[in-house]
Amino acid sequence: MHFLTKIIITVSLLLSLITTRAGAQTLALRTNLLYDATLSPNLGVEVRLDSTWSAGINVGFNAWDIDKSKNKKWRHILIAPNIRHYFGQKRDTLNHYSFNGDRLVDVRHDSVAIYNSGHYLELDAIYSHFNVGNVKFPFGLYKSVRDRRLQGDLLALGAKYGYAWILARDWRVEAEAGVAVGYAWFKEYDCDHCGTYYGKGDRIFLLPQLGINVVYIIN
């Protein structure tokens, strides 16, 4: 079976497990705008476990060359199951309106506590299959891919601190930052198309994690 097909099946099973677990629980969908800005579509699914804990999975991919003439690319697929703990949650009272006979009535509603404004800590496990070459990352990161192409896999464990703001009853925005520590194994090539093969390599690395997330809450 093709490797990408295996990844798609694995992700589908994980998403199915999470949404099945959700049942009547509250579900949230999110996308990281900073990740989107790198032309890498991504989606996160989060399920409330209780008033302060949730579990979920984030998936992202990039399947095209940045500059085909220079074989410049950041192709990858990323899968990151995670668990969150929300601190100091309190119930926000939101107004909404409903009809009572022929009258429009202002109804007070307590929103689900876990999806209110507040701090959170997220722990995640990360897997990625990548094909990266001829790319300059910011802050001098990953200099080995500036003039080489690396194709392989990585595993990492990470932690992020974040803060969420409620925008409306079903929407919120999050800002988060953290770091992951991981191990990567790969094959190394010249950046040229079908370039010289230099052999296999592996290394331990740090992976910065930043996010500006837009979240839609499904009650």
N, CA, C and O of each residue as an XYZ file, in Angstrom:
876
protein
N       0.846     -1.198      0.000
C       0.000      0.000      0.000
C       0.883      1.251      0.000
O       1.869      1.311      0.735
N       0.543      2.227     -0.801
C       1.320      3.443     -0.885
C       1.381      4.134      0.479
O       0.400      4.135      1.223
N       2.555      4.729      0.806
C       2.760      5.334      2.123
C       1.725      6.405      2.420
O       1.177      6.431      3.522
N       1.436      7.299      1.461
C       0.476      8.375      1.686
C      -0.919      7.813      1.956
O      -1.668      8.366      2.763
N      -1.268      6.715      1.281
C      -2.567      6.079      1.520
C      -2.666      5.593      2.960
O      -3.715      5.731      3.590
N      -1.581      5.025      3.486
C      -1.567      4.574      4.876
C      -1.780      5.750      5.831
O      -2.507      5.631      6.818
N      -1.142      6.883      5.532
C      -1.281      8.063      6.379
C      -2.735      8.557      6.369
O      -3.293      8.873      7.420
N      -3.339      8.620      5.184
C      -4.713      9.089      5.066
C      -5.657      8.179      5.841
O      -6.565      8.664      6.515
N      -5.456      6.868      5.754
C      -6.304      5.923      6.481
C      -6.123      6.100      7.988
O      -7.100      6.076      8.735
N      -4.877      6.276      8.439
C      -4.607      6.470      9.863
C      -5.290      7.722     10.394
O      -5.928      7.689     11.447
N      -5.155      8.832      9.661
C      -5.782     10.086     10.069
C      -7.298      9.933     10.106
O      -7.946     10.399     11.044
N      -7.867      9.282      9.092
C      -9.315      9.088      9.041
C      -9.806      8.289     10.238
O     -10.851      8.605     10.807
N      -9.062      7.251     10.628
C      -9.440      6.441     11.783
C      -9.372      7.248     13.079
O     -10.245      7.128     13.939
N      -8.324      8.076     13.213
C      -8.191      8.895     14.418
C      -9.321      9.910     14.512
O      -9.904     10.096     15.579
N      -9.633     10.570     13.393
C     -10.731     11.539     13.384
C     -12.061     10.864     13.685
O     -12.901     11.413     14.398
N     -12.246      9.657     13.129
C     -13.476      8.918     13.389
C     -13.590      8.562     14.863
O     -14.670      8.658     15.445
N     -12.468      8.148     15.476
C     -12.467      7.790     16.898
C     -12.816      8.999     17.752
O     -13.601      8.891     18.694
N     -12.231     10.163     17.424
C     -12.466     11.375     18.215
C     -13.915     11.826     18.099
O     -14.550     12.135     19.107
N     -14.444     11.866     16.880
C     -15.823     12.337     16.694
C     -16.829     11.345     17.263
O     -17.897     11.745     17.728
N     -16.497     10.044     17.231
C     -17.365      9.045     17.861
C     -17.381      9.241     19.364
O     -18.435      9.159     19.995
N     -16.216      9.498     19.939
C     -16.112      9.754     21.378
C     -16.898     11.008     21.760
O     -17.429     11.114     22.865
N     -16.958     11.953     20.823
C     -17.625     13.212     21.125
C     -19.100     13.003     21.423
O     -19.626     13.531     22.403
N     -19.781     12.207     20.548
C     -21.205     11.968     20.761
C     -21.929     13.280     20.955
O     -21.940     14.137     20.071
N     -22.539     13.431     22.129
C     -23.259     14.657     22.443
C     -22.351     15.696     23.088
O     -22.818     16.766     23.478
N     -21.056     15.395     23.204
C     -20.125     16.339     23.797
C     -19.915     17.515     22.851
O     -20.318     17.476     21.688
N     -19.276     18.563     23.372
C     -18.992     19.736     22.561
C     -17.751     19.506     21.710
O     -16.746     18.985     22.193
N     -17.824     19.893     20.457
C     -16.750     19.693     19.491
C     -16.275     21.051     18.990
O     -17.086     21.958     18.801
N     -14.963     21.203     18.772
C     -14.416     22.444     18.226
C     -13.532     22.117     17.026
O     -12.799     21.128     17.035
N     -13.608     22.958     15.992
C     -12.762     22.855     14.804
C     -11.887     24.093     14.740
O     -12.356     25.198     15.011
N     -10.597     23.919     14.378
C      -9.702     25.071     14.351
C      -8.749     24.993     13.162
O      -8.478     23.921     12.621
N      -8.249     26.168     12.775
C      -7.151     26.227     11.819
C      -6.139     27.246     12.320
O      -6.508     28.285     12.865
N      -4.851     26.937     12.129
C      -3.757     27.809     12.545
C      -3.420     28.740     11.375
O      -2.921     28.285     10.346
N      -3.689     30.037     11.527
C      -3.479     30.990     10.430
C      -2.008     31.134     10.067
O      -1.691     31.366      8.900
N      -1.098     31.004     11.031
C       0.329     31.096     10.728
C       0.783     29.913      9.875
O       1.605     30.066      8.972
N       0.247     28.751     10.166
C       0.529     27.549      9.380
C      -0.085     27.683      7.991
O       0.541     27.315      6.998
N      -1.310     28.210      7.917
C      -1.946     28.458      6.620
C      -1.103     29.389      5.752
O      -1.036     29.224      4.534
N      -0.456     30.377      6.398
C       0.331     31.374      5.662
C       1.530     30.759      4.947
O       2.076     31.367      4.026
N       1.947     29.557      5.357
C       3.040     28.857      4.671
C       2.515     27.989      3.532
O       3.223     27.120      3.023
N       1.245     28.237      3.132
C       0.570     27.477      2.076
C       0.412     26.009      2.471
O       0.483     25.114      1.630
N       0.196     25.780      3.779
C      -0.009     24.431      4.303
C      -1.385     24.356      4.963
O      -1.524     24.729      6.128
N      -2.398     23.885      4.247
C      -3.729     23.764      4.850
C      -3.676     22.878      6.093
O      -2.949     21.884      6.118
N      -4.443     23.235      7.123
C      -4.431     22.456      8.355
C      -5.776     22.537      9.047
O      -6.513     23.512      8.902
N      -6.081     21.490      9.804
C      -7.347     21.411     10.521
C      -7.113     20.714     11.854
O      -6.405     19.710     11.928
N      -7.719     21.261     12.907
C      -7.677     20.633     14.217
C      -9.081     20.307     14.684
O     -10.021     21.062     14.434
N      -9.218     19.176     15.365
C     -10.493     18.765     15.955
C     -10.271     18.573     17.445
O      -9.310     17.920     17.850
N     -11.162     19.143     18.275
C     -11.031     19.064     19.726
C     -12.354     18.617     20.343
O     -13.417     19.117     19.976
N     -12.282     17.674     21.279
C     -13.459     17.155     21.958
C     -13.344     17.437     23.448
O     -12.315     17.146     24.058
N     -14.393     18.001     24.038
C     -14.423     18.253     25.472
C     -14.558     16.932     26.214
O     -15.451     16.139     25.918
N     -13.663     16.690     27.188
C     -13.744     15.498     28.027
C     -14.480     15.778     29.331
O     -15.279     14.963     29.794
N     -14.198     16.956     29.923
C     -14.940     17.421     31.092
C     -14.801     18.932     31.145
O     -14.529     19.554     30.118
N     -14.980     19.545     32.314
C     -15.008     21.009     32.374
C     -13.645     21.659     32.154
O     -13.583     22.852     31.856
N     -12.555     20.912     32.292
C     -11.229     21.532     32.128
C     -10.301     20.769     31.174
O      -9.226     21.276     30.852
N     -10.674     19.585     30.718
C      -9.804     18.776     29.852
C     -10.453     18.544     28.490
O     -11.674     18.436     28.371
N      -9.607     18.473     27.474
C     -10.074     18.118     26.136
C      -8.992     17.313     25.434
O      -7.830     17.336     25.839
N      -9.372     16.607     24.390
C      -8.429     15.843     23.567
C      -8.724     16.134     22.108
O      -9.850     16.481     21.751
N      -7.707     15.993     21.261
C      -7.936     16.291     19.854
C      -6.797     15.843     18.975
O      -5.909     15.105     19.400
N      -6.838     16.301     17.747
C      -5.802     15.986     16.771
C      -5.694     17.141     15.776
O      -6.706     17.701     15.355
N      -4.469     17.490     15.405
C      -4.209     18.492     14.375
C      -3.538     17.809     13.187
O      -2.649     16.975     13.360
N      -3.969     18.168     11.990
C      -3.422     17.597     10.765
C      -3.094     18.725      9.798
O      -3.896     19.643      9.627
N      -1.923     18.669      9.160
C      -1.542     19.666      8.165
C      -0.733     19.020      7.055
O      -0.150     17.953      7.248
N      -0.693     19.663      5.893
C       0.107     19.107      4.798
C       0.510     20.201      3.820
O      -0.111     21.262      3.742
N       1.565     19.908      3.080
C       2.016     20.739      1.973
C       2.474     19.772      0.883
O       3.391     18.980      1.100
N       1.843     19.834     -0.281
C       2.083     18.819     -1.308
C       2.621     19.389     -2.612
O       2.526     18.735     -3.651
N       3.189     20.601     -2.581
C       3.628     21.224     -3.822
C       4.993     21.883     -3.620
O       5.404     22.159     -2.492
N       5.689     22.131     -4.737
C       6.999     22.786     -4.687
C       6.829     24.293     -4.521
O       5.910     24.885     -5.086
N       7.721     24.911     -3.743
C       7.732     26.364     -3.606
C       8.223     26.996     -4.904
O       7.658     27.980     -5.382
N       9.279     26.419     -5.465
C       9.837     26.885     -6.740
C      10.323     25.652     -7.488
O      11.394     25.123     -7.193
N       9.540     25.199     -8.448
C       9.851     23.951     -9.140
C      11.147     24.032     -9.930
O      11.865     23.037    -10.025
N      11.471     25.202    -10.504
C      12.690     25.345    -11.302
C      13.950     25.155    -10.462
O      14.982     24.726    -10.978
N      13.869     25.475     -9.158
C      15.016     25.325     -8.261
C      14.869     24.103     -7.350
O      15.685     23.887     -6.454
N      13.811     23.297     -7.590
C      13.511     22.152     -6.739
C      13.451     22.573     -5.271
O      13.933     21.867     -4.385
N      12.845     23.745     -5.036
C      12.694     24.293     -3.689
C      11.362     23.835     -3.127
O      10.312     24.113     -3.706
N      11.401     23.128     -1.990
C      10.160     22.518     -1.510
C      10.151     22.377      0.000
O      11.193     22.318      0.652
N       8.930     22.325      0.536
C       8.694     22.028      1.946
C       7.495     21.079      2.023
O       6.517     21.336      2.726
N       7.600     19.989      1.289
C       6.517     19.020      1.245
C       6.491     18.221      2.548
O       7.533     17.789      3.040
N       5.307     18.032      3.094
C       5.203     17.263      4.330
C       3.740     16.963      4.636
O       2.829     17.602      4.111
N       3.548     15.984      5.493
C       2.261     15.776      6.140
C       2.540     15.658      7.627
O       3.505     15.009      8.032
N       1.701     16.283      8.441
C       1.911     16.334      9.885
C       0.659     15.871     10.608
O      -0.449     16.294     10.279
N       0.838     14.999     11.599
C      -0.250     14.490     12.426
C       0.145     14.691     13.878
O       1.219     14.255     14.293
N      -0.716     15.353     14.661
C      -0.359     15.681     16.045
C      -1.550     15.492     16.984
O      -2.307     16.439     17.198
N      -1.740     14.296     17.550
C      -2.742     14.135     18.599
C      -2.320     14.914     19.844
O      -1.128     15.062     20.111
N      -3.292     15.410     20.601
C      -2.940     16.268     21.729
C      -3.978     16.174     22.838
O      -5.079     15.656     22.648
N      -3.595     16.689     23.996
C      -4.494     16.813     25.127
C      -4.286     18.192     25.734
O      -3.159     18.680     25.801
N      -5.392     18.832     26.183
C      -5.326     20.192     26.728
C      -5.903     20.235     28.138
O      -6.817     19.490     28.491
N      -5.325     21.147     28.933
C      -5.903     21.477     30.236
C      -6.148     22.975     30.277
O      -5.236     23.766     30.035
N      -7.394     23.369     30.586
C      -7.780     24.776     30.679
C      -7.766     25.206     32.148
O      -8.280     24.502     33.017
N      -7.167     26.381     32.411
C      -7.024     26.875     33.778
C      -8.052     27.966     34.073
O      -8.390     28.773     33.207
N      -8.544     27.971     35.319
C      -9.379     29.069     35.803
C     -10.584     29.344     34.953
O     -10.946     30.503     34.751
N     -11.221     28.297     34.445
C     -12.393     28.512     33.602
C     -13.571     29.039     34.417
O     -13.814     28.601     35.542
N     -14.277     29.965     33.838
C     -15.504     30.465     34.445
C     -16.566     30.575     33.367
O     -16.255     30.728     32.186
N     -17.810     30.497     33.779
C     -18.899     30.534     32.805
C     -19.189     31.974     32.380
O     -19.441     32.837     33.221
N     -19.153     32.221     31.092
C     -19.556     33.525     30.558
C     -21.054     33.483     30.259
O     -21.542     32.513     29.678
N     -21.774     34.510     30.645
C     -23.194     34.582     30.339
C     -23.383     35.366     29.053
O     -23.027     36.542     28.967
N     -23.950     34.697     28.049
C     -24.151     35.315     26.744
C     -25.640     35.518     26.495
O     -26.464     34.701     26.906
N     -25.971     36.598     25.828
C     -27.370     36.862     25.479
C     -27.693     36.245     24.130
O     -26.903     36.338     23.191
N     -28.838     35.625     24.037
C     -29.375     35.289     22.729
C     -30.894     35.415     22.815
O     -31.448     35.580     23.902
N     -31.549     35.337     21.690
C     -32.973     35.650     21.637
C     -33.743     34.471     21.041
O     -33.250     33.771     20.156
N     -34.949     34.271     21.541
C     -35.816     33.236     20.995
C     -37.251     33.742     21.013
O     -37.579     34.690     21.726
N     -38.107     33.092     20.213
C     -39.508     33.478     20.140
C     -40.323     32.725     21.188
O     -40.202     31.509     21.338
N     -41.156     33.478     21.909
C     -42.104     32.905     22.850
C     -43.491     33.351     22.389
O     -43.952     34.444     22.718
N     -44.132     32.492     21.632
C     -45.384     32.901     21.000
C     -45.091     33.931     19.934
O     -44.409     33.635     18.953
N     -45.608     35.161     20.119
C     -45.364     36.218     19.145
C     -44.386     37.255     19.677
O     -44.256     38.333     19.097
N     -43.683     36.943     20.792
C     -42.754     37.902     21.388
C     -41.315     37.396     21.280
O     -41.052     36.203     21.433
N     -40.384     38.324     21.013
C     -38.958     38.002     20.994
C     -38.415     38.193     22.407
O     -38.453     39.299     22.945
N     -37.907     37.112     23.011
C     -37.512     37.133     24.413
C     -35.982     37.050     24.531
O     -35.334     36.239     23.870
N     -35.431     37.911     25.391
C     -33.995     37.876     25.694
C     -33.741     36.733     26.673
O     -34.266     36.735     27.787
N     -32.937     35.760     26.256
C     -32.686     34.583     27.079
C     -31.222     34.573     27.518
O     -30.321     34.728     26.695
N     -30.992     34.391     28.816
C     -29.637     34.252     29.327
C     -29.181     32.807     29.175
O     -29.926     31.875     29.479
N     -27.944     32.628     28.700
C     -27.447     31.266     28.489
C     -26.017     31.165     28.990
O     -25.166     31.978     28.625
N     -25.752     30.172     29.822
C     -24.383     29.905     30.279
C     -23.681     29.037     29.247
O     -24.108     27.912     28.984
N     -22.605     29.553     28.662
C     -21.871     28.789     27.663
C     -21.052     27.690     28.344
O     -20.829     27.727     29.554
N     -20.613     26.722     27.555
C     -19.823     25.621     28.095
C     -18.511     26.165     28.651
O     -17.800     26.895     27.960
N     -18.188     25.817     29.886
C     -17.081     26.448     30.597
C     -15.750     26.274     29.880
O     -14.946     27.205     29.839
N     -15.509     25.104     29.320
C     -14.190     24.839     28.740
C     -13.925     25.701     27.514
O     -12.768     25.866     27.130
N     -14.946     26.251     26.895
C     -14.749     27.055     25.700
C     -14.904     28.544     25.965
O     -15.338     29.288     25.085
N     -14.556     28.983     27.159
C     -14.548     30.394     27.485
C     -13.139     30.968     27.339
O     -12.189     30.243     27.044
N     -13.018     32.284     27.550
C     -11.704     32.920     27.531
C     -10.866     32.371     28.680
O     -11.385     32.092     29.761
N      -9.557     32.218     28.434
C      -8.696     31.741     29.510
C      -7.410     31.100     29.016
O      -7.182     30.953     27.815
N      -6.571     30.722     29.984
C      -5.273     30.111     29.710
C      -5.421     28.602     29.517
O      -6.340     27.986     30.056
N      -4.517     28.024     28.753
C      -4.493     26.567     28.625
C      -3.069     26.078     28.369
O      -2.206     26.831     27.919
N      -2.849     24.807     28.666
C      -1.589     24.123     28.386
C      -1.906     22.917     27.519
O      -2.811     22.140     27.823
N      -1.149     22.768     26.432
C      -1.386     21.650     25.510
C      -0.128     20.795     25.401
O       0.975     21.315     25.237
N      -0.300     19.505     25.492
C       0.770     18.532     25.266
C       0.440     17.771     23.998
O      -0.694     17.327     23.817
N       1.426     17.613     23.109
C       1.140     16.920     21.861
C       2.267     15.978     21.461
O       3.427     16.168     21.826
N       1.889     14.959     20.701
C       2.824     14.032     20.067
C       2.760     14.301     18.567
O       1.671     14.403     18.002
N       3.908     14.416     17.926
C       3.960     14.851     16.533
C       4.629     13.796     15.667
O       5.686     13.265     16.011
N       4.000     13.503     14.545
C       4.640     12.687     13.506
C       4.583     13.456     12.200
O       3.572     14.086     11.890
N       5.673     13.408     11.426
C       5.674     14.046     10.117
C       6.521     13.241      9.138
O       7.597     12.754      9.483
N       6.022     13.111      7.922
C       6.812     12.613      6.800
C       7.133     13.826      5.939
O       6.221     14.576      5.590
N       8.408     14.048      5.580
C       8.794     15.297      4.922
C       9.730     15.061      3.748
O      10.417     14.044      3.660
N       9.730     16.049      2.840
C      10.645     16.104      1.704
C      10.988     17.586      1.521
O      10.260     18.320      0.854
N      12.098     18.014      2.117
C      12.419     19.437      2.245
C      13.788     19.718      1.640
O      14.753     18.998      1.898
N      13.863     20.775      0.831
C      15.150     21.113      0.243
C      15.212     22.525     -0.303
O      14.205     23.075     -0.748
N      16.426     23.122     -0.266
C      16.674     24.442     -0.831
C      15.788     25.503     -0.185
O      15.290     26.402     -0.862
N      15.594     25.391      1.141
C      14.720     26.302      1.872
C      15.503     26.970      3.001
O      16.250     26.308      3.721
N      15.329     28.286      3.152
C      15.930     29.018      4.267
C      14.854     29.299      5.299
O      13.949     30.099      5.064
N      14.957     28.632      6.453
C      14.016     28.869      7.537
C      14.457     30.101      8.333
O      15.647     30.413      8.371
N      13.513     30.804      8.967
C      13.874     31.999      9.755
C      14.696     31.649     10.983
O      14.709     30.509     11.447
N      15.388     32.673     11.500
C      16.183     32.563     12.727
C      17.319     31.545     12.613
O      17.796     31.030     13.624
N      17.750     31.256     11.386
C      18.877     30.357     11.193
C      18.591     28.899     11.489
O      19.518     28.116     11.696
N      17.311     28.519     11.512
C      16.947     27.139     11.825
C      17.202     26.209     10.640
O      17.047     26.603      9.485
N      17.588     24.988     10.936
C      17.698     23.899      9.965
C      18.553     24.285      8.745
O      18.110     24.212      7.599
N      19.778     24.692      9.037
C      20.686     25.131      7.962
C      21.007     24.018      6.976
O      21.401     24.290      5.842
N      20.843     22.784      7.390
C      21.196     21.654      6.526
C      20.320     21.560      5.286
O      20.700     20.892      4.324
N      19.143     22.216      5.277
C      18.273     22.125      4.100
C      18.417     23.341      3.190
O      17.633     23.509      2.255
N      19.404     24.187      3.449
C      19.607     25.344      2.569
C      20.221     24.928      1.236
O      19.914     25.519      0.200
N      21.082     23.917      1.255
C      21.715     23.481      0.012
C      21.666     21.966     -0.158
O      22.407     21.399     -0.960
N      20.788     21.319      0.603
C      20.566     19.881      0.463
C      19.068     19.601      0.525
O      18.285     20.441      0.967
N      18.687     18.424      0.080
C      17.298     17.980      0.205
C      17.247     16.779      1.134
O      17.961     15.798      0.928
N      16.410     16.854      2.146
C      16.257     15.772      3.110
C      14.867     15.177      2.971
O      13.876     15.906      2.928
N      14.791     13.865      2.900
C      13.516     13.169      2.789
C      13.463     12.085      3.854
O      14.318     11.200      3.894
N      12.450     12.158      4.720
C      12.384     11.184      5.789
C      11.200     11.401      6.715
O      10.143     11.870      6.293
N      11.391     11.049      7.993
C      10.316     11.077      8.976
C      10.832     11.663     10.281
O      12.038     11.691     10.526
N       9.905     12.131     11.118
C      10.276     12.631     12.441
C       9.181     12.312     13.446
O       8.005     12.191     13.102
N       9.604     12.179     14.701
C       8.718     12.032     15.838
C       9.132     13.049     16.885
O      10.326     13.281     17.077
N       8.164     13.666     17.571
C       8.484     14.684     18.566
C       7.408     14.733     19.638
O       6.263     14.340     19.411
N       7.796     15.225     20.814
C       6.872     15.511     21.904
C       6.976     16.996     22.213
O       8.078     17.532     22.328
N       5.829     17.669     22.349
C       5.857     19.115     22.532
C       4.900     19.593     23.599
O       4.007     18.865     24.032
N       5.105     20.839     24.017
C       4.232     21.499     24.981
C       4.018     22.931     24.521
O       4.948     23.588     24.054
N       2.769     23.416     24.658
C       2.427     24.775     24.268
C       1.594     25.443     25.360
O       0.741     24.817     25.989
N       1.867     26.731     25.563
C       1.013     27.560     26.418
C       0.188     28.448     25.501
O       0.690     28.954     24.497
N      -1.089     28.634     25.851
C      -1.926     29.469     25.015
C      -2.970     30.225     25.808
O      -3.203     29.962     26.988
N      -3.590     31.174     25.126
C      -4.704     31.934     25.706
C      -5.798     32.036     24.655
O      -5.524     32.301     23.485
N      -7.042     31.824     25.083
C      -8.185     31.856     24.174
C      -9.099     33.028     24.516
O      -9.344     33.323     25.686
N      -9.599     33.690     23.468
C     -10.558     34.784     23.632
C     -11.860     34.410     22.937
O     -11.844     33.953     21.794
N     -12.983     34.599     23.615
C     -14.285     34.382     23.000
C     -14.623     35.571     22.104
O     -14.557     36.719     22.544
N     -14.982     35.301     20.857
C     -15.413     36.344     19.926
C     -16.932     36.420     19.858
O     -17.501     37.509     19.783
N     -17.578     35.282     19.885
C     -19.036     35.183     19.827
C     -19.410     33.825     20.398
O     -18.544     33.060     20.822
N     -20.684     33.535     20.408
C     -21.146     32.294     21.024
C     -20.435     31.066     20.453
O     -20.094     30.156     21.209
N     -20.206     31.016     19.157
C     -19.633     29.831     18.521
C     -18.224     30.051     17.974
O     -17.701     29.186     17.271
N     -17.604     31.177     18.276
C     -16.290     31.475     17.713
C     -15.323     31.940     18.801
O     -15.720     32.614     19.751
N     -14.063     31.576     18.653
C     -13.019     32.108     19.522
C     -11.713     32.170     18.735
O     -11.589     31.563     17.671
N     -10.740     32.912     19.272
C      -9.410     32.989     18.687
C      -8.408     32.644     19.772
O      -8.616     32.967     20.941
N      -7.310     31.981     19.385
C      -6.296     31.541     20.333
C      -4.914     31.991     19.866
O      -4.623     32.007     18.670
N      -4.073     32.354     20.823
C      -2.656     32.604     20.559
C      -1.862     31.631     21.411
O      -2.129     31.496     22.605
N      -0.884     30.947     20.814
C      -0.141     29.930     21.546
C       1.313     29.875     21.081
O       1.639     30.237     19.950
N       2.177     29.412     21.987
C       3.596     29.264     21.676
C       4.154     28.126     22.512
O       3.703     27.876     23.629
N       5.143     27.442     21.954
C       5.750     26.339     22.678
C       6.924     25.766     21.909
O       7.420     26.379     20.963
N       7.365     24.591     22.320
C       8.501     23.947     21.678
C       8.320     22.434     21.757
O       7.700     21.921     22.688
N       8.862     21.732     20.780
C       8.845     20.278     20.771
C      10.276     19.773     20.620
O      11.105     20.409     19.969
N      10.549     18.645     21.217
C      11.845     17.977     21.093
C      11.611     16.675     20.336
O      10.727     15.893     20.686
N      12.413     16.449     19.293
C      12.142     15.279     18.473
C      13.381     14.623     17.892
O      14.515     15.051     18.110
N      13.112     13.572     17.149
C      14.153     12.793     16.487
C      13.731     12.590     15.039
O      12.599     12.186     14.773
N      14.638     12.868     14.097
C      14.357     12.729     12.674
C      15.354     11.775     12.030
O      16.532     11.763     12.389
N      14.882     10.982     11.086
C      15.754     10.114     10.299
C      15.396     10.313      8.828
O      14.221     10.436      8.483
N      16.420     10.345      7.956
C      16.188     10.808      6.592
C      17.280     10.338      5.644
O      18.323      9.834      6.059
N      17.002     10.521      4.346
C      17.983     10.354      3.289
C      18.349     11.742      2.773
O      17.504     12.636      2.716
N      19.621     11.915      2.396
C      20.119     13.241      2.027
C      20.545     13.261      0.557
O      21.243     12.366      0.079
N      20.096     14.328     -0.154
C      20.362     14.448     -1.588
C      20.833     15.863     -1.910
O      20.679     16.784     -1.109
N      21.416     16.013     -3.115
C      21.622     17.348     -3.672
C      20.264     17.987     -3.924
O      19.266     17.291     -4.115
N      20.231     19.330     -3.925
C      18.960     20.023     -4.172
C      18.480     19.865     -5.603
O      17.282     19.966     -5.869
N      19.414     19.615     -6.546
C      19.018     19.455     -7.939
C      18.016     18.315     -8.083
O      18.025     17.360     -7.306
N      17.142     18.434     -9.102
C      16.177     17.374     -9.365
C      16.913     16.064     -9.626
O      17.811     15.998    -10.465
N      16.511     15.006     -8.881
C      17.203     13.711     -8.964
C      18.695     13.888     -8.643
O      19.550     13.266     -9.272
N      18.996     14.751     -7.649
C      20.384     15.064     -7.299
C      21.119     13.896     -6.659
O      20.538     12.855     -6.350
N      22.405     14.106     -6.473
C      23.289     13.085     -5.905
C      22.802     12.633     -4.532
O      22.409     13.452     -3.702
N      22.832     11.333     -4.304
C      22.444     10.764     -3.012
C      23.682     10.694     -2.121
O      24.698     10.115     -2.506
N      23.592     11.297     -0.907
C      24.738     11.350     -0.009
C      24.685     10.333      1.119
O      25.670     10.145      1.833
N      23.545      9.677      1.284
C      23.452      8.682      2.338
C      22.351      8.997      3.336
O      21.553      9.914      3.145
N      22.330      8.212      4.403
C      21.304      8.365      5.439
C      21.838      9.174      6.608
O      23.044      9.220      6.852
N      20.919      9.814      7.329
C      21.301     10.592      8.500
C      20.190     10.596      9.535
O      19.074     10.150      9.267
N      20.499     11.096     10.701
C      19.497     11.249     11.757
C      19.992     12.306     12.724
O      21.190     12.577     12.799
N      19.072     12.899     13.462
C      19.463     13.926     14.432
C      18.321     14.215     15.405
O      17.149     13.977     15.112
N      18.700     14.732     16.562
C      17.755     15.252     17.538
C      17.584     16.749     17.249
O      18.558     17.420     16.908
N      16.375     17.276     17.380
C      16.131     18.662     16.996
C      15.112     19.303     17.931
O      14.383     18.615     18.645
N      15.076     20.638     17.914
C      14.050     21.423     18.572
C      13.127     22.012     17.512
O      13.593     22.496     16.481
N      11.839     21.972     17.756
C      10.847     22.466     16.810
C      10.008     23.542     17.482
O       9.164     23.217     18.317
N      10.214     24.832     17.142
C       9.356     25.894     17.706
C       7.915     25.701     17.248
O       7.665     25.260     16.126
N       6.972     26.035     18.123
C       5.557     25.919     17.791
C       4.860     27.250     18.084
O       4.862     27.733     19.217
N       4.267     27.829     17.044
C       3.543     29.087     17.177
C       2.181     28.948     16.507
O       2.042     28.251     15.502
N       1.187     29.610     17.065
C      -0.127     29.518     16.454
C      -1.016     30.710     16.742
O      -1.046     31.225     17.860
N      -1.739     31.142     15.722
C      -2.886     32.036     15.864
C      -4.060     31.253     15.285
O      -4.211     31.137     14.069
N      -4.885     30.721     16.178
C      -5.935     29.805     15.758
C      -7.299     30.487     15.721
O      -7.653     31.243     16.626
N      -8.048     30.214     14.680
C      -9.461     30.589     14.624
C     -10.258     29.322     14.865
O     -10.036     28.306     14.206
N     -11.194     29.380     15.819
C     -11.891     28.188     16.288
C     -13.408     28.352     16.122
O     -13.969     29.392     16.466
N     -14.057     27.321     15.595
C     -15.507     27.270     15.521
C     -15.997     26.176     16.461
O     -15.520     25.043     16.390
N     -16.940     26.496     17.337
C     -17.425     25.587     18.364
C     -18.774     25.010     17.932
O     -19.702     25.754     17.613
N     -18.874     23.681     17.925
C     -20.110     22.998     17.573
C     -20.716     22.452     18.855
O     -20.190     21.496     19.425
N     -21.809     23.037     19.316
C     -22.458     22.598     20.556
C     -23.470     21.495     20.265
O     -24.120     20.995     21.184
